Amino acid sequence: MFDRLGTFVSRRWLLVLLGWVALAALIGWTAPRWDDVTHDGDFAYLPAEMTSVRGNALLKKNFTASSFKSQIVLVLSRGDGELRSADYEVADRLLLRLRSDIAPREEVAAIWSYADSGFGDKLTSPVRANGQALLIMLQLRSEFMAIDNMPLLERVYDILEDTRGGEDFPPGLRLGVTGSASVGYDMLRAAEQSIKNTELTTIILVVLILLLVYRAPGLVVVPLATIVVSVVVSMHLVALMTQLAGQVDLIDFKVFKTTRIFIVVILFGAGTDYCLFLISRYREELRRGLPPREAVGRALGHVGDALAASALTTIVGLGMMFFADFGKFSNSGPAIAVCLVVALAACLTLAPALLAATGRIVFWPFGGKLLQTDKSDENAADSPDEDTEEIEPGSHFGRLWQRIGRAVITRPGLILVVSLILLVPLVVEGFSVPITYDLLHALDPGRPSVRGTALLRDHFNPGETGPIVVLARLEEGTFDTPEGRGRIARLTKDLLDFSYAGDDGKSVRPFRGARSLANPLGGRTGGSFLYRIAARVSPAARRFFLSQTPPDEGRIARFDLVLQTDPFARESIEALDHLQEQLRAKAADPASPWHGLSFYFAGTTAGIRDLQTVTRSDQLRIQVLVVAAVFVVLVVILRRPGICLYLILSVLLGYFVTIGITEMFFTWAYGDTFHGLDWKVPIFLFVILIAIGEDYNIYLATRVFEEQRKRGPLEGLRVAVVRTGGIITSCGVIMAGTFASMSTGSLRAMHELGFALSLGVLLDTFVIRTILVPAFLALLARLEERKKKS
């Protein structure tokens, strides 16, 4: 198949080039802009059956006056004492502008402030040694990472800047912004910065590495042009697919802003690798004396199977993410896989067409040395036959790979055992890596939301930025009676007094306050007081805390639980877990005032908890599916199940070693601020590392089997190790470099993932592919030779 493709491309190279130009122009003209079809956010892509999704749906339907999903919290603080009249004047003007410019927007459900009667007292802190502060809270209908929030936040920041720049702005007054929506905005902004930095750094690294490897601008332009075209075409194709999916109800296909990072990095890394494999074989054919166009066709015929097979493992691995429950996983994996299909097609057609068009001039000015044959010792050709081609001629590292090949063949058992002894402790470390969902700690300390949160914590409880919303639903009856309101009062007191045993055995009381129909202000008041005020609630409190929409009118009571800790914190998630467990137990107890109630949860903490639940489940499912699918691909390609199983085990070992070292490194780098690796790191690291690790294994294994057919088991293995050593090392360094570019942004998640992927690829390149796999194949080759002798 690839022989025929090579012949066609080498002879019809102009037609191939024109075809790609036409394709790029056509799809670029018809496809929408990438930024116009991308989405973001996390909670919007949770499965419909998750607790927070059902809770938010119930909240939106029955509490239109209080259906909030996120918050923007403005903090006005004076650190040298009590707020002054001039400070309140600034706050009044700021509030007036927010009510006129921000409140009419669709995303804004309500604005709470220090100026509100009754409730405003809760938004003004007592005067303490560190001063005094007040809050203005914008309650939003959209989730905290919704892209629609970005223009709103930008307008809020503009208003704050205008306020700070006023001539009458009081000295010593500080303004800060926090809240879940502010955190989400900073996450999105950091992601945009990461995308720009990653793209620029990736291109620079690829160009520099290619120049160092080939010292010929032409051999830089061919891979770079191929990859740029494939990135542009594939991203336009994916954007077009999302547009078409939007017109078909049965198809749900979306892409996200952060998906672009993975597309760029993987396509530049993998695409460069594929081009290097092709160029390496092209050089071999030229050194045999073939004319350039014939050499291109022969090279593609030789490496086409290996390239397609290598790409297939990554495509299939990424495609397995389709079976995830979390929408961002199930959409991102297939989207990247589609882009990789386009990149493979470009490397199999566009790249050889460019080589055929340029001929030997592509090696100008210094790359011509790459075509020289080193006739010294082992590199000398034994005969003009194809089977006697030189071993890594012209390579500065040729003798290094010759020594490695001899060592692996001479002492494979010793090398394998020593390597495993050194790696096993790191594998054990990789089995118990802590994971965090605390998004605030993922941001750079200089981000506005991080600074604003620190300012708020100086004066207020951090739980105010995102309470847990509990919805208690009656199957029959109503809460809107004196008896029902009295029941709400008892339930409010139970929530205020809720506690559980912590890990150290001590009692934990996670809630600082509970707002409800019986306690609208949320303070820790006595039970008798709750019963008295439950009898005379205001219409505003009834609309806020009691369902008003048929058929559930009066049947659902809302409770807002203010946490002692940050809504994103691990302790907040643990508190919600314990609360849900106790409420369900009490609902089943006929003697409990909670008996017969159904409970639903909403808010940031509930969403984070469900995100944790679904992604942990997805991680296990995807890991099993990826391993199984890649194993099947290997067996189909190599037709040697035993070797395929070892190849799978080798990359699994590399994954656990990588994530173990990554956790140890960032524990040291971040110190006390490190709470675990970001939740996205393990799953993306696993899928990408397993799939890409097998890329190099397939290229090595197919070359080993090819050389063994010509030279015998041991000699064929040695020749294959030497001939592929330089090219796979170059590919590994390039791939590691592209992944390292992910660390140039400001998100901790990208730092961790970029570090882990770079480390994993280097480990695969210099340990697994260089030592573990050849040593195992050498043991098999020895057994095979012994059988022949016996």
C-alpha positions in Angstrom: 0.0 0.0 0.0 2.7 2.5 1.0 4.9 1.4 -1.9 2.1 2.5 -4.2 1.5 5.7 -2.2 5.2 6.5 -2.3 5.4 6.0 -6.1 2.3 8.2 -6.6 3.6 11.1 -4.4 7.1 11.0 -5.8 5.8 11.2 -9.4 2.8 13.5 -8.8 4.3 15.7 -6.1 3.0 18.9 -7.8 -0.5 17.6 -7.8 -0.2 16.6 -4.1 1.1 20.1 -3.2 -1.8 21.8 -5.1 -4.3 19.5 -3.4 -3.1 20.5 0.1 -3.2 24.2 -0.9 -6.7 23.8 -2.2 -7.8 21.8 0.9 -6.4 24.4 3.3 -8.1 27.3 1.3 -11.5 25.5 1.1 -11.7 24.4 4.7 -10.4 27.8 5.9 -13.1 29.6 3.9 -16.0 27.4 5.1 -15.1 26.7 8.7 -16.0 29.1 11.5 -13.3 30.8 13.7 -11.9 28.6 16.4 -12.7 31.1 19.2 -16.3 31.3 17.9 -17.0 27.6 18.6 -14.9 26.9 21.7 -16.4 26.4 25.1 -15.1 26.2 28.6 -16.2 25.7 32.1 -16.3 22.4 34.0 -19.7 21.9 35.7 -21.7 22.3 32.5 -20.2 19.1 31.2 -20.9 16.9 34.2 -23.4 14.0 33.6 -27.0 14.8 34.1 -27.4 12.4 37.0 -24.8 14.0 39.2 -26.1 15.5 42.4 -25.0 19.1 41.7 -26.5 19.0 38.2 -29.9 17.9 39.5 -29.6 20.4 42.3 -28.9 23.3 39.9 -31.7 22.3 37.7 -34.1 22.3 40.6 -32.7 25.6 41.8 -33.1 27.2 38.4 -36.7 26.0 38.0 -38.0 26.8 41.5 -35.9 29.7 42.8 -35.7 32.2 40.0 -35.0 35.0 42.5 -32.0 33.1 44.0 -30.7 30.8 41.3 -27.0 31.7 41.6 -24.2 29.5 40.3 -21.2 31.7 41.0 -20.2 35.0 42.6 -18.0 38.1 42.1 -17.0 39.5 45.5 -15.6 43.0 45.8 -13.6 43.7 48.9 -13.0 47.3 50.2 -10.5 47.2 53.0 -8.7 49.5 55.3 -5.8 47.9 57.2 -5.1 50.7 59.6 -8.4 50.9 61.4 -12.1 51.5 61.0 -13.5 52.4 57.6 -13.9 56.1 57.2 -16.7 58.2 55.7 -14.6 58.8 52.6 -14.3 55.0 52.2 -18.0 54.6 52.3 -18.5 57.4 49.8 -16.2 55.4 47.4 -18.2 52.3 48.1 -21.5 54.1 47.4 -20.2 55.4 44.1 -18.9 52.0 43.2 -22.2 50.3 44.1 -24.1 52.9 42.0 -22.0 52.2 39.0 -22.4 48.5 39.4 -26.2 48.8 39.7 -26.3 50.9 36.5 -23.7 49.2 34.4 -23.5 45.6 35.6 -26.9 44.7 37.2 -28.9 44.9 34.0 -26.8 42.2 32.3 -28.4 38.9 31.8 -25.7 37.0 33.8 -26.3 39.0 37.0 -29.1 37.7 39.2 -28.6 40.1 42.2 -26.2 42.4 43.9 -25.8 42.2 47.7 -24.0 44.9 49.6 -23.2 46.5 52.9 -26.0 49.0 52.2 -28.8 46.4 52.2 -31.0 46.6 55.3 -30.4 43.8 57.8 -28.3 41.6 55.6 -25.7 44.4 55.0 -24.5 44.0 58.5 -23.1 40.6 57.5 -21.1 42.2 54.7 -19.3 44.7 57.0 -16.6 43.2 59.2 -16.0 44.2 62.8 -13.1 46.5 63.5 -10.1 44.4 64.4 -6.4 44.8 64.8 -6.0 44.3 61.0 -8.6 47.0 60.2 -12.1 46.7 58.7 -13.6 45.8 55.4 -16.9 45.6 53.5 -18.2 43.5 50.7 -20.2 43.9 47.5 -21.4 40.6 46.1 -22.5 40.1 42.5 -24.6 36.8 42.2 -24.3 35.3 38.8 -26.6 32.8 37.0 -23.7 31.3 35.0 -21.1 28.8 36.3 -17.8 30.1 37.6 -15.7 29.2 34.5 -18.3 30.3 31.8 -16.8 32.2 28.9 -19.7 34.5 29.0 -18.5 35.8 32.4 -15.3 37.2 30.8 -16.7 40.5 29.4 -18.6 41.0 32.6 -15.4 40.6 34.7 -13.5 42.8 32.4 -16.1 45.6 32.9 -16.0 45.1 36.6 -12.2 45.5 36.5 -12.5 48.6 34.4 -14.9 50.1 37.0 -12.5 49.3 39.8 -9.5 50.9 37.9 -11.6 54.0 37.3 -12.4 54.1 41.0 -8.8 53.7 42.1 -7.7 56.4 39.6 -10.1 59.0 41.0 -8.6 62.1 42.5 -10.6 61.7 45.7 -9.7 58.0 46.2 -8.8 57.8 49.9 -5.2 56.8 50.8 -4.9 53.5 52.5 -8.1 52.1 51.0 -7.6 48.8 49.2 -9.8 47.2 46.6 -9.8 43.5 45.8 -11.8 41.0 43.7 -12.5 37.4 44.6 -15.3 34.9 44.4 -15.7 31.8 42.3 -16.4 33.7 39.1 -13.3 35.7 39.6 -11.3 32.5 40.1 -12.8 31.1 36.9 -12.0 34.3 35.0 -8.3 34.1 36.1 -8.2 30.4 35.1 -9.5 31.3 31.6 -7.1 34.2 31.3 -4.2 32.0 32.4 -5.3 29.4 29.9 -5.2 32.0 27.1 -1.7 33.0 28.1 -0.6 29.4 28.2 -2.0 28.8 24.7 0.0 31.8 23.3 3.2 31.0 25.2 3.0 27.3 24.3 2.5 27.9 20.6 5.4 30.4 20.3 7.7 28.3 22.5 6.9 25.1 20.6 7.7 26.6 17.2 11.0 28.1 18.5 12.0 24.8 20.1 11.2 22.7 17.1 13.1 25.1 14.8 16.2 25.2 17.0 16.3 21.4 17.5 15.8 20.7 13.8 18.6 23.1 13.0 20.9 21.4 15.5 20.0 18.0 14.2 20.3 18.7 10.4 22.1 22.1 10.1 20.1 22.7 6.9 17.2 25.2 6.7 15.4 23.1 4.1 15.2 20.2 6.5 13.6 22.6 9.0 11.2 24.0 6.5 9.8 20.7 5.3 8.7 19.4 8.7 7.6 22.9 9.9 5.5 23.6 6.8 3.9 20.1 7.0 3.0 20.6 10.6 1.7 24.2 10.3 -0.5 23.1 7.4 -1.8 20.1 9.3 -2.5 22.2 12.5 -4.4 24.9 10.4 -6.4 22.3 8.4 -7.2 20.1 11.4 -8.3 22.9 13.7 -10.6 24.3 10.9 -11.9 20.8 10.4 -12.7 20.3 14.1 -14.4 23.8 14.2 -16.5 22.8 11.2 -17.4 19.5 12.9 -18.6 21.3 15.9 -20.8 23.6 13.7 -22.2 20.6 11.9 -22.8 18.7 15.2 -24.8 21.7 16.5 -27.3 21.2 13.7 -27.8 17.5 14.5 -29.6 16.8 17.8 -28.1 13.2 18.1 -24.5 14.4 17.9 -22.9 16.3 20.8 -19.4 17.4 19.9 -17.6 20.4 21.4 -14.1 21.8 21.7 -12.7 23.9 24.4 -10.1 26.7 24.7 -7.6 24.6 26.4 -7.9 21.8 23.8 -5.8 24.0 21.5 -2.8 23.6 23.8 -2.9 19.8 23.3 -3.5 20.0 19.6 -0.6 22.3 19.0 1.8 20.4 21.3 0.9 16.9 20.2 0.8 17.8 16.4 4.1 19.6 16.5 5.8 16.8 18.6 4.3 13.8 16.7 4.3 15.5 13.3 8.0 16.4 13.7 8.7 12.8 14.8 7.0 11.4 11.7 8.8 13.7 9.4 12.2 12.8 11.0 11.5 9.1 10.5 10.7 9.8 6.9 13.8 12.0 6.3 16.0 9.5 8.1 15.0 6.7 5.7 15.1 9.2 2.8 18.8 9.8 3.6 19.5 6.1 3.7 18.0 5.7 0.2 20.0 8.7 -1.1 23.2 7.2 0.2 22.5 4.1 -1.8 22.7 6.3 -4.9 19.0 6.5 -5.7 17.8 9.8 -7.4 15.8 12.0 -5.0 12.3 11.3 -6.2 12.8 7.6 -6.3 14.4 7.8 -2.9 11.3 9.6 -1.6 9.1 6.9 -2.9 11.2 4.1 -1.5 11.5 5.8 1.9 7.8 6.2 2.2 7.3 2.6 1.2 9.7 1.5 4.0 8.4 3.7 6.9 4.8 4.2 5.9 3.6 1.1 7.8 5.6 2.0 10.9 4.4 5.7 10.8 0.8 4.7 10.4 1.0 2.1 13.1 2.7 4.5 15.5 0.1 7.2 14.9 -2.7 4.6 15.2 -1.7 3.9 18.8 -2.0 7.6 19.8 -5.2 8.0 17.8 -6.9 5.0 19.3 -5.6 5.9 22.8 -7.0 9.4 22.6 -10.2 8.1 21.0 -10.9 6.0 24.1 -11.5 9.2 26.0 -14.8 9.3 24.1 -16.2 6.8 26.7 -15.6 9.2 29.6 -18.7 10.6 31.4 -17.1 14.0 31.9 -17.9 16.0 28.7 -14.6 17.8 28.5 -12.8 14.4 28.4 -15.2 12.7 26.0 -15.0 15.6 23.5 -11.3 16.6 23.8 -9.8 13.2 23.2 -11.6 12.5 19.9 -10.9 16.1 18.8 -7.2 15.7 19.3 -7.3 12.3 17.6 -9.0 13.8 14.5 -6.3 16.4 14.3 -3.6 13.7 14.6 -5.2 11.8 11.6 -4.8 15.0 9.6 -1.2 15.4 10.7 -0.5 11.7 9.7 -2.0 12.3 6.3 0.1 15.4 5.8 3.3 13.6 6.9 2.6 10.7 4.5 1.8 13.0 1.5 2.7 16.6 1.9 6.1 16.0 3.5 7.3 13.5 0.8 5.9 15.8 -1.9 8.0 18.7 -0.5 11.1 16.5 -0.4 10.5 15.3 -4.0 10.0 19.0 -5.1 13.2 20.2 -3.5 15.5 17.2 -4.2 19.1 17.4 -2.8 18.9 21.2 -2.4 16.9 20.6 0.8 20.2 19.6 2.5 21.9 22.9 1.7 24.3 24.3 3.0 25.7 22.0 5.6 23.2 19.1 5.5 25.1 17.5 2.6 27.4 15.9 5.2 24.4 13.9 6.3 24.6 12.1 3.0 28.3 11.1 3.4 29.0 7.5 4.2 31.3 6.7 7.2 33.3 3.7 6.0 35.2 3.1 9.3 35.0 -0.3 11.0 31.5 -1.5 11.5 30.0 1.2 9.3 31.6 -0.1 6.2 29.3 -1.8 3.7 30.0 -5.4 3.2 28.6 -5.5 -0.3 26.5 -3.3 -2.5 23.4 -5.4 -1.6 20.6 -3.6 0.1 21.0 -5.7 3.2 24.4 -4.3 3.9 23.5 -0.6 4.2 25.6 1.4 6.6 24.8 1.6 10.3 23.9 5.2 11.3 26.4 6.8 8.9 27.3 10.4 9.4 25.9 10.4 12.9 28.0 11.9 15.7 26.5 9.4 18.1 26.9 6.4 15.8 29.6 4.7 18.0 27.6 5.5 21.1 24.7 3.5 19.8 27.1 0.7 18.7 28.4 0.4 22.3 24.8 0.4 23.7 23.8 -2.2 21.2 26.8 -4.5 22.1 26.2 -4.0 25.8 22.5 -4.9 25.6 23.2 -8.0 23.6 26.2 -9.1 25.8 24.5 -8.7 29.2 20.7 -8.3 28.7 19.7 -10.1 31.9 22.0 -8.1 34.1 21.0 -4.8 32.5 17.3 -5.6 32.8 17.4 -6.6 36.4 19.5 -3.7 37.5 17.3 -1.2 35.7 14.1 -2.7 37.3 15.7 -2.6 40.8 16.4 1.1 40.3 12.9 1.9 39.0 10.7 -0.1 41.3 10.8 2.3 44.3 9.7 5.1 41.9 6.9 2.9 40.6 5.6 2.4 44.2 5.7 6.1 44.7 3.6 6.6 41.6 0.8 4.4 42.9 -0.2 6.8 45.7 0.0 10.3 44.3 -2.3 12.9 45.9 -4.7 14.8 43.6 -6.2 18.2 44.2 -9.3 20.0 42.9 -8.4 23.3 44.6 -8.4 25.6 41.7 -7.4 28.7 43.7 -4.0 27.1 44.4 -3.5 26.4 40.7 -3.3 30.1 39.9 -0.2 32.3 40.1 -0.1 34.3 43.4 -0.2 37.5 41.4 -3.6 36.9 39.9 -6.3 39.3 41.0 -8.6 36.6 42.5 -5.7 35.2 44.6 -4.8 38.6 45.9 -8.5 39.4 46.5 -9.0 36.1 48.4 -6.1 36.9 50.6 -7.6 40.4 51.3 -11.0 38.9 52.1 -9.5 36.3 54.5 -8.0 39.2 56.5 -11.5 40.3 57.5 -14.1 37.6 56.5 -14.6 33.9 56.5 -13.6 32.5 53.0 -16.7 30.3 52.9 -18.8 33.5 52.2 -17.6 33.4 48.6 -19.5 30.2 47.8 -21.9 28.6 50.2 -23.2 25.0 49.9 -26.9 25.1 48.8 -29.1 22.4 50.3 -32.5 21.9 48.8 -34.9 19.8 51.0 -37.9 18.6 49.1 -41.2 17.3 50.5 -42.9 14.6 48.6 -46.2 15.7 50.1 -47.4 18.7 51.9 -45.9 22.2 52.1 -43.4 24.2 54.2 -45.5 27.3 53.8 -47.5 26.8 57.0 -46.7 27.6 60.6 -45.8 24.0 61.2 -43.7 23.8 58.1 -41.8 27.0 58.9 -41.2 25.6 62.4 -39.8 22.5 60.8 -37.5 24.6 58.7 -36.3 26.3 62.0 -35.5 22.9 63.5 -33.7 21.8 60.4 -31.7 25.1 60.3 -30.6 24.5 63.9 -29.5 20.9 63.0 -27.4 22.3 60.2 -25.8 24.9 62.4 -24.9 22.2 64.9 -23.8 19.7 62.3 -20.5 18.0 63.1 -18.5 14.9 62.2 -15.3 13.2 63.4 -12.2 14.3 61.5 -9.2 12.2 60.6 -7.6 12.9 64.0 -10.8 11.8 65.8 -11.7 15.4 66.9 -15.1 16.9 66.2 -15.3 19.1 63.1 -18.0 21.8 62.8 -17.6 22.9 59.2 -20.3 25.5 58.9 -20.1 29.1 60.2 -23.7 29.9 59.4 -26.9 28.6 57.8 -29.2 30.9 55.9 -32.8 29.8 55.5 -36.4 31.0 55.7 -36.0 30.8 59.5 -32.6 32.5 59.6 -32.2 34.8 56.5 -29.1 36.4 57.9 -27.3 33.2 58.6 -25.9 33.9 62.0 -25.5 31.4 64.9 -28.6 32.2 66.8 -30.5 30.3 69.5 -33.2 27.8 68.6 -36.0 29.6 70.4 -35.2 32.7 68.3 -35.4 30.7 65.1 -38.8 29.5 66.0 -40.0 33.0 66.7 -38.8 34.5 63.5 -40.0 31.5 61.5 -43.5 32.6 62.2 -43.1 36.0 60.6 -41.0 35.9 57.5 -40.7 38.6 54.9 -42.0 38.2 51.3 -38.4 38.7 50.1 -37.2 35.9 52.3 -40.0 33.6 51.2 -39.2 34.1 47.6 -35.5 33.5 48.3 -35.7 30.4 50.5 -39.0 28.8 49.5 -40.0 27.4 46.1 -42.5 29.5 44.3 -43.1 27.6 41.1 -45.8 25.0 40.6 -46.0 22.1 41.0 -43.3 22.3 43.7 -44.6 25.6 45.2 -43.9 25.6 48.9 -42.5 22.1 48.8 -38.8 22.9 48.6 -36.9 24.7 51.3 -33.5 26.3 50.5 -30.6 26.3 53.0 -27.3 28.2 52.3 -24.5 26.8 54.4 -21.5 29.1 54.9 -18.3 27.0 55.2 -15.4 27.7 57.5 -13.1 26.9 54.6 -12.7 28.0 51.0 -15.3 26.4 48.7 -12.6 24.8 46.6 -10.7 23.3 49.5 -10.5 19.6 50.2 -12.0 20.1 53.7 -15.1 21.7 52.1 -15.6 18.6 49.9 -15.2 16.3 52.9 -17.8 18.3 54.9 -20.3 17.9 52.0 -19.6 14.2 51.9 -20.3 13.8 55.6 -23.3 16.1 55.4 -24.9 14.1 52.6 -24.3 10.8 54.3 -25.9 12.1 57.5 -28.9 13.7 55.8 -29.7 10.5 53.9 -29.5 8.5 57.1 -31.8 10.9 58.9 -34.3 10.9 56.0 -34.6 7.2 56.3 -35.2 7.4 60.1 -38.9 7.8 61.0 -38.0 9.5 64.3 -36.0 12.2 62.6 -37.4 15.6 61.6 -35.7 15.1 58.3 -37.7 11.9 57.6 -39.4 11.8 54.2 -37.3 14.6 52.7 -35.3 14.3 49.5 -32.0 16.3 49.3 -30.3 18.1 46.5 -27.0 20.0 46.6 -25.8 22.9 44.5 -23.0 25.5 44.6 -19.3 25.5 43.8 -18.3 22.9 46.4 -21.1 20.5 45.2 -19.9 20.9 41.6 -16.2 20.4 42.6 -17.2 17.3 44.6 -19.1 15.8 41.6 -16.2 16.7 39.3 -14.0 14.7 41.6 -16.3 11.8 41.6 -16.8 11.6 37.8 -13.2 12.2 36.9 -11.9 9.5 39.2 -14.4 7.1 37.7 -13.4 8.2 34.2 -9.7 7.8 35.0 -10.1 4.1 35.9 -12.3 3.4 32.9 -10.1 5.3 30.4 -6.9 3.7 31.7 -8.4 0.2 31.2 -9.7 1.1 27.7 -6.5 2.7 26.5 -4.3 -0.2 27.6 -6.7 -2.7 26.0 -7.1 -0.8 22.8 -3.3 -0.1 22.4 -2.6 -3.7 23.1 -5.0 -4.8 20.4 -3.3 -2.4 17.9 0.1 -3.7 18.8 -1.0 -7.3 18.3 -2.5 -6.5 14.9 0.6 -4.7 13.8 3.4 -6.9 15.3 1.5 -10.2 15.6 3.5 -11.2 18.6 1.3 -11.1 21.7 4.1 -11.8 24.2 6.2 -9.0 23.0 3.2 -6.7 22.8 2.4 -7.5 26.4 5.9 -6.6 27.5 5.8 -3.3 25.5 2.6 -2.4 27.3 4.1 -3.2 30.7 7.2 -1.2 29.9 5.2 2.0 29.1 3.0 1.4 32.2 6.2 1.3 34.3 7.3 4.5 32.7 3.9 6.2 33.6 4.1 5.3 37.3 7.8 6.3 37.5 7.0 9.6 35.8 4.1 10.5 38.0 5.9 9.5 41.1 8.9 11.7 40.2 6.6 14.5 39.2 4.8 14.4 42.6 8.1 14.5 44.5 9.5 17.3 42.4 6.5 19.6 42.9 6.3 18.7 46.6 9.8 20.1 46.8 9.2 23.1 44.4 5.9 24.3 45.9 6.5 23.5 49.6 3.6 24.1 51.9 1.4 25.4 49.1 1.4 22.0 47.3 -1.7 20.0 48.0 -1.4 17.4 45.3 -1.1 17.3 41.5 -3.9 18.9 39.5 -6.8 16.6 38.8 -6.2 16.8 35.0 -2.6 15.6 35.1 -3.0 11.9 35.8 -5.5 11.2 33.0 -3.9 13.2 30.2 -0.5 12.0 31.2 -1.6 8.4 31.1 -3.3 8.6 27.7 -0.6 10.6 26.0 2.3 8.8 27.6 1.0 5.3 26.9 0.1 6.1 23.3 3.2 8.1 22.4 5.5 5.6 24.3 4.2 2.9 22.0 5.0 5.1 19.0 8.7 4.6 19.6 8.3 1.0 20.6 6.6 0.2 17.3 9.2 2.0 15.3 12.0 0.1 17.1 10.2 -3.2 17.0 9.3 -3.1 13.3 12.9 -2.2 12.5 14.2 -5.0 14.7 12.0 -7.6 13.0 13.0 -6.2 9.6 16.7 -6.5 10.4 16.4 -9.9 12.1 14.9 -11.3 8.9 18.1 -10.2 7.1 20.8 -10.7 9.7 19.5 -13.1 12.3 18.1 -12.6 15.8 21.0 -11.0 17.7 22.8 -9.2 14.9 19.5 -7.9 13.6 18.6 -6.5 17.0 22.0 -4.8 17.3 21.8 -3.2 13.9 18.2 -2.0 14.6 19.2 -0.5 17.9 22.1 1.4 16.3 20.2 2.5 13.2 17.2 3.8 15.1 19.1 5.1 18.1 19.9 8.6 16.8 16.6 9.2 15.1 14.4 8.0 18.0 16.6 10.1 20.4 16.1 13.2 18.2 12.4 12.5 18.1 12.2 12.0 21.8 14.1 15.3 22.5 11.8 17.2 20.2 8.7 15.7 21.7 9.9 16.4 25.2 10.7 20.0 24.2 7.3 20.6 22.8 5.7 19.3 26.0 8.1 21.4 28.1 6.6 24.4 26.3 3.4 23.8 28.2 5.2 25.1 31.3 5.6 28.6 29.9 2.1 29.6 31.0 1.0 30.6 34.5 -1.3 27.7 35.4 0.1 25.1 37.8 -1.8 22.4 36.0 0.1 23.2 32.8 3.4 23.4 34.6 2.8 20.0 36.2 1.6 18.3 33.0 4.3 19.8 30.8 7.0 18.7 33.3 5.5 15.2 33.6 5.0 14.7 29.8 8.6 15.9 29.1 10.0 13.6 31.8 7.9 10.7 30.6 9.0 11.1 27.0 12.7 11.4 28.0 12.4 8.3 30.3 10.8 6.4 27.4 13.5 7.6 25.0 16.6 7.0 27.1 15.5 4.1 29.4 12.6 2.1 28.1 13.4 2.3 24.4 17.2 2.2 24.9 17.5 -0.3 27.7 14.4 -2.2 28.8 12.9 -3.1 25.4 16.2 -4.1 23.7 17.3 -6.1 26.7 14.1 -8.1 26.7 14.3 -8.6 22.9 17.9 -9.7 23.4 16.8 -12.4 25.9 14.2 -13.6 23.4 16.8 -13.6 20.6 19.2 -15.6 22.6 16.5 -18.2 23.3 15.7 -18.3 19.7 19.4 -18.9 18.7 19.7 -21.6 21.3 16.7 -23.4 19.9 18.2 -23.3 16.4 21.5 -24.7 17.7 19.8 -27.5 19.6 
